[in-house]
Amino acid sequence: MHDDHSSTGSSTPRAHRRKAALLAVTAVAVAGAASAGWLAWQTTSRAAEPVPKALGPTATASATASATTAAPLAGKVVVIDPGHNPGNFSHTREIAEQVNIGTNRKECDTTGTSTNSGYTEAAFTLDVSHRLRTLLQEQGATVRFTHDADRPFGPCIDERARIGNDAKADAVVSVHADGAAVGDRGFHVILPALVKSGTADTARIVGPSRALGERLAARFAAATGSAPANYVGGGDGLDVRKDLGGLNLSTVPKVFIECGNMRDPKDAALLTDAAWRQKAARGIADGISTYLRD
């Protein structure tokens, strides 16, 4: 190894080593100070941050109230029964078979009516029912259909009643449109009569069903601008019947609504209008919601 040596300089190899060691110690000291300063800043900064507080009883109650307001029908079960089935037209023999309706026997179902232009009641009831389902689900309700044109025909009227009963529904609404004479106009809600005969006993549902029907009639009129029927009922839009198996066999509050007369040109113009059908769905939804929240 060759050492470079100058006779006039003050540096020596030993001096270089001492200088390097001194510089290393200084660097460590500076780094340590910087690290300590950073930790001190972190501690101070975090200490200054607000500590989140746990939700107290007031905040919890407020959150619960807010959720209830957003979903007022949460926990409620509503069964929608779209009257008839588009497939009934192709299964006239099957729907003509007699079934027990509690007081006697009656055909399983019918094809329903239609406007003069061929718009069927089955198509109308499905359209309104779909709109109604959306509105009720937006309020948090659990909604079930008796059918959704997802079967060849039916279901029969006795099965329709069982579907609502098995669901333990808080309310059941069967959606229809009437087929009366020209000049007969308006809507009406059909309520169960007091029936205690055979397999039918409506004693427990007559009162609740009337309450449901009254609210439905009021809200439907407000939403659609339609008047109560001028050809059935007492002018209040309510009609009590004991010949409908769907009502006789129900063990939960249930009503039918005839939204208008498809055979009258003026009513037919409403029933075939999509904007009006949305109003009809809104009126039915409002009636159900008002009943369930009372």
C-alpha positions as CSV (number, residue, x, y, z in Angstrom):
1,M,0.0,0.0,0.0
2,H,1.3,3.5,-0.8
3,D,0.7,6.5,1.6
4,D,0.6,10.0,0.0
5,H,2.5,12.3,2.3
6,S,3.0,16.1,2.2
7,S,5.6,17.8,4.4
8,T,3.8,21.1,4.5
9,G,0.2,19.9,5.5
10,S,-1.2,19.2,9.0
11,S,-3.3,16.2,8.0
12,T,-2.2,12.6,8.9
13,P,-4.1,9.3,8.4
14,R,-4.8,9.3,12.2
15,A,-6.3,12.8,12.0
16,H,-8.5,11.8,9.1
17,R,-9.9,8.9,11.2
18,R,-10.6,11.2,14.1
19,K,-12.4,13.7,11.9
20,A,-14.5,11.0,10.3
21,A,-15.5,9.6,13.7
22,L,-16.5,13.1,14.9
23,L,-18.6,13.7,11.8
24,A,-20.4,10.3,12.3
25,V,-21.2,11.2,15.9
26,T,-22.6,14.6,14.9
27,A,-24.8,13.0,12.2
28,V,-26.3,10.5,14.7
29,A,-27.0,13.3,17.2
30,V,-28.7,15.5,14.5
31,A,-30.8,12.5,13.3
32,G,-31.8,11.7,16.9
33,A,-32.9,15.3,17.5
34,A,-34.9,15.4,14.3
35,S,-36.6,12.1,15.2
36,A,-37.4,13.3,18.7
37,G,-38.9,16.5,17.3
38,W,-41.0,14.6,14.8
39,L,-42.4,12.3,17.6
40,A,-43.1,15.4,19.7
41,W,-45.0,17.0,16.9
42,Q,-47.0,13.8,16.3
43,T,-47.9,13.5,19.9
44,T,-49.0,17.2,20.1
45,S,-50.9,17.0,16.8
46,R,-52.9,13.8,17.8
47,A,-53.6,15.2,21.3
48,A,-55.2,18.2,19.6
49,E,-57.5,16.1,17.5
50,P,-61.1,15.7,18.9
51,V,-61.9,12.3,20.3
52,P,-65.1,10.9,18.7
53,K,-67.9,10.4,21.3
54,A,-70.1,7.3,21.4
55,L,-73.7,7.8,20.4
56,G,-75.7,8.6,23.5
57,P,-79.5,7.8,24.0
58,T,-80.6,11.0,22.3
59,A,-78.5,10.4,19.2
60,T,-79.7,6.7,19.0
61,A,-83.3,7.7,19.4
62,S,-82.8,10.4,16.7
63,A,-81.3,7.8,14.3
64,T,-84.2,5.4,15.0
65,A,-86.8,8.1,14.4
66,S,-85.0,9.1,11.1
67,A,-85.0,5.4,9.9
68,T,-88.7,5.1,10.8
69,T,-89.5,8.3,8.9
70,A,-87.6,7.0,5.8
71,A,-89.3,3.6,5.9
72,P,-92.7,4.0,7.7
73,L,-93.9,0.6,6.6
74,A,-90.8,-1.4,7.6
75,G,-91.9,-4.7,9.1
76,K,-95.3,-4.6,7.4
77,V,-96.4,-7.3,4.9
78,V,-98.7,-6.3,2.1
79,V,-100.2,-8.8,-0.4
80,I,-101.3,-7.4,-3.8
81,D,-103.7,-9.5,-5.7
82,P,-103.8,-8.5,-9.4
83,G,-107.3,-9.5,-10.6
84,H,-107.4,-12.3,-13.2
85,N,-104.5,-13.5,-15.3
86,P,-103.7,-12.9,-19.0
87,G,-103.4,-16.6,-19.4
88,N,-107.0,-17.2,-18.3
89,F,-108.2,-16.6,-21.9
90,S,-106.4,-19.7,-23.0
91,H,-107.6,-21.9,-20.1
92,T,-111.3,-21.4,-20.0
93,R,-112.0,-25.0,-19.1
94,E,-109.6,-24.9,-16.1
95,I,-110.9,-21.6,-14.7
96,A,-114.5,-22.8,-15.0
97,E,-114.0,-25.5,-12.4
98,Q,-115.9,-24.9,-9.2
99,V,-114.1,-24.2,-5.9
100,N,-115.4,-23.7,-2.4
101,I,-115.8,-20.0,-1.5
102,G,-117.0,-20.6,2.1
103,T,-120.7,-20.2,1.6
104,N,-121.1,-22.1,-1.6
105,R,-119.1,-23.1,-4.8
106,K,-118.1,-20.8,-7.6
107,E,-115.8,-20.9,-10.7
108,C,-112.1,-20.8,-10.0
109,D,-111.6,-17.5,-11.8
110,T,-112.8,-15.6,-14.9
111,T,-111.1,-13.8,-17.8
112,G,-112.1,-10.4,-16.6
113,T,-113.4,-7.6,-18.7
114,S,-111.8,-5.2,-21.3
115,T,-112.3,-1.9,-22.9
116,N,-114.0,-1.6,-26.3
117,S,-110.5,-1.3,-27.9
118,G,-109.3,-4.6,-26.3
119,Y,-107.3,-3.4,-23.4
120,T,-107.9,-6.2,-20.9
121,E,-108.6,-6.0,-17.2
122,A,-105.8,-8.5,-16.6
123,A,-103.3,-6.2,-18.3
124,F,-104.6,-3.2,-16.3
125,T,-104.4,-4.9,-12.9
126,L,-100.8,-6.1,-13.5
127,D,-99.6,-2.7,-14.6
128,V,-101.2,-0.9,-11.6
129,S,-100.0,-3.7,-9.2
130,H,-96.4,-3.3,-10.4
131,R,-96.5,0.5,-9.9
132,L,-98.1,-0.1,-6.5
133,R,-95.4,-2.6,-5.4
134,T,-92.7,0.0,-6.2
135,L,-94.4,2.7,-4.1
136,L,-94.9,0.4,-1.1
137,Q,-91.4,-1.0,-1.2
138,E,-90.1,2.6,-1.2
139,Q,-91.8,3.0,2.2
140,G,-90.1,-0.2,3.5
141,A,-93.0,-2.7,3.1
142,T,-92.5,-6.3,2.2
143,V,-94.8,-6.9,-0.8
144,R,-96.0,-10.2,-2.2
145,F,-98.1,-10.9,-5.3
146,T,-100.7,-13.7,-5.6
147,H,-99.4,-14.0,-9.1
148,D,-97.3,-12.1,-11.7
149,A,-98.5,-13.7,-14.9
150,D,-95.9,-16.3,-14.0
151,R,-98.3,-19.2,-14.2
152,P,-100.6,-20.5,-17.0
153,F,-103.8,-19.4,-15.4
154,G,-105.3,-18.4,-12.0
155,P,-104.7,-18.8,-9.2
156,C,-108.2,-19.8,-8.2
157,I,-110.0,-17.4,-5.8
158,D,-109.7,-19.8,-2.9
159,E,-105.9,-20.0,-3.4
160,R,-105.7,-16.2,-3.7
161,A,-107.2,-16.0,-0.2
162,R,-104.8,-18.6,1.2
163,I,-101.8,-16.7,-0.1
164,G,-102.7,-13.6,1.9
165,N,-103.5,-15.8,5.0
166,D,-100.2,-17.8,4.8
167,A,-98.2,-14.5,4.5
168,K,-100.0,-13.2,7.7
169,A,-100.4,-10.0,5.7
170,D,-101.2,-6.8,7.5
171,A,-103.3,-5.8,4.5
172,V,-104.4,-7.4,1.2
173,V,-105.7,-5.4,-1.8
174,S,-107.2,-7.1,-4.8
175,V,-106.9,-4.8,-7.8
176,H,-109.7,-4.8,-10.5
177,A,-111.6,-2.7,-13.0
178,D,-115.3,-3.2,-13.6
179,G,-117.3,-4.1,-16.7
180,A,-120.7,-2.3,-16.3
181,A,-123.0,-0.4,-18.6
182,V,-122.1,2.8,-20.5
183,G,-122.7,5.8,-18.3
184,D,-121.8,3.9,-15.1
185,R,-118.7,5.6,-13.9
186,G,-116.3,5.9,-11.0
187,F,-114.5,3.6,-8.5
188,H,-115.7,1.6,-5.6
189,V,-114.1,-0.5,-2.9
190,I,-115.6,-3.8,-1.9
191,L,-115.6,-4.8,1.7
192,P,-116.3,-8.3,3.3
193,A,-119.7,-8.8,4.9
194,L,-120.1,-10.6,8.2
195,V,-120.1,-14.3,7.1
196,K,-120.2,-17.3,9.5
197,S,-121.0,-20.3,7.3
198,G,-119.2,-23.4,6.3
199,T,-115.5,-22.7,6.1
200,A,-116.0,-18.9,6.2
201,D,-115.8,-16.7,9.2
202,T,-115.1,-13.0,8.6
203,A,-115.9,-11.8,12.1
204,R,-112.4,-10.8,12.9
205,I,-111.6,-9.0,9.7
206,V,-114.9,-7.1,9.0
207,G,-113.8,-4.1,11.2
208,P,-110.2,-3.8,10.0
209,S,-111.2,-4.3,6.4
210,R,-113.7,-1.5,6.6
211,A,-111.0,0.8,8.1
212,L,-108.7,-0.2,5.2
213,G,-111.4,0.3,2.7
214,E,-112.4,3.8,4.0
215,R,-108.8,5.0,3.8
216,L,-108.3,3.5,0.4
217,A,-111.5,5.2,-1.0
218,A,-110.5,8.6,0.4
219,R,-106.9,8.5,-0.9
220,F,-107.8,7.0,-4.3
221,A,-110.3,9.8,-4.9
222,A,-107.7,12.4,-3.8
223,A,-104.9,11.0,-6.0
224,T,-107.0,10.4,-9.2
225,G,-109.7,13.0,-9.0
226,S,-112.2,10.2,-9.7
227,A,-115.6,10.2,-8.0
228,P,-117.2,7.2,-6.2
229,A,-119.2,5.0,-8.4
230,N,-122.6,6.3,-9.5
231,Y,-124.1,2.8,-10.0
232,V,-123.1,0.8,-6.9
233,G,-122.7,1.5,-3.2
234,G,-124.2,4.4,-1.3
235,G,-122.2,7.2,-2.9
236,D,-119.2,6.8,-0.6
237,G,-117.4,4.4,-2.8
238,L,-117.9,1.4,-0.5
239,D,-119.8,-1.8,-1.2
240,V,-120.3,-4.7,1.1
241,R,-120.5,-8.2,-0.4
242,K,-120.7,-11.8,0.8
243,D,-120.4,-13.6,-2.5
244,L,-116.7,-13.2,-3.1
245,G,-114.5,-16.2,-2.1
246,G,-111.4,-13.9,-1.9
247,L,-113.1,-12.0,1.0
248,N,-115.1,-14.8,2.6
249,L,-112.0,-17.0,3.0
250,S,-109.6,-14.3,4.2
251,T,-108.4,-14.3,7.7
252,V,-106.5,-11.0,7.3
253,P,-107.8,-7.5,6.5
254,K,-108.7,-7.5,2.8
255,V,-110.6,-5.4,0.2
256,F,-111.2,-5.3,-3.5
257,I,-110.9,-2.0,-5.5
258,E,-112.7,-1.6,-8.8
259,C,-110.7,1.4,-10.2
260,G,-113.3,2.3,-12.9
261,N,-115.6,1.0,-15.6
262,M,-113.8,-0.4,-18.6
263,R,-117.0,-0.4,-20.7
264,D,-117.6,3.3,-20.3
265,P,-115.7,5.4,-22.9
266,K,-114.9,8.2,-20.4
267,D,-113.6,5.8,-17.7
268,A,-111.8,3.7,-20.3
269,A,-109.9,6.8,-21.4
270,L,-108.5,7.1,-17.9
271,L,-107.8,3.4,-17.4
272,T,-105.8,3.2,-20.6
273,D,-103.6,6.2,-19.7
274,A,-100.3,5.4,-18.1
275,A,-100.1,8.7,-16.2
276,W,-103.6,8.0,-14.7
277,R,-102.6,4.5,-13.7
278,Q,-99.6,5.9,-11.8
279,K,-102.1,8.1,-9.9
280,A,-104.3,5.1,-9.2
281,A,-101.3,3.2,-7.8
282,R,-100.4,6.3,-5.7
283,G,-103.9,6.5,-4.3
284,I,-104.0,2.8,-3.4
285,A,-100.5,3.0,-1.8
286,D,-101.5,6.1,0.2
287,G,-104.6,4.3,1.4
288,I,-102.7,1.3,2.5
289,S,-99.9,3.3,4.1
290,T,-102.4,5.5,6.0
291,Y,-104.2,2.4,7.3
292,L,-101.0,0.6,8.4
293,R,-99.7,3.7,10.2
294,D,-102.9,4.6,12.1
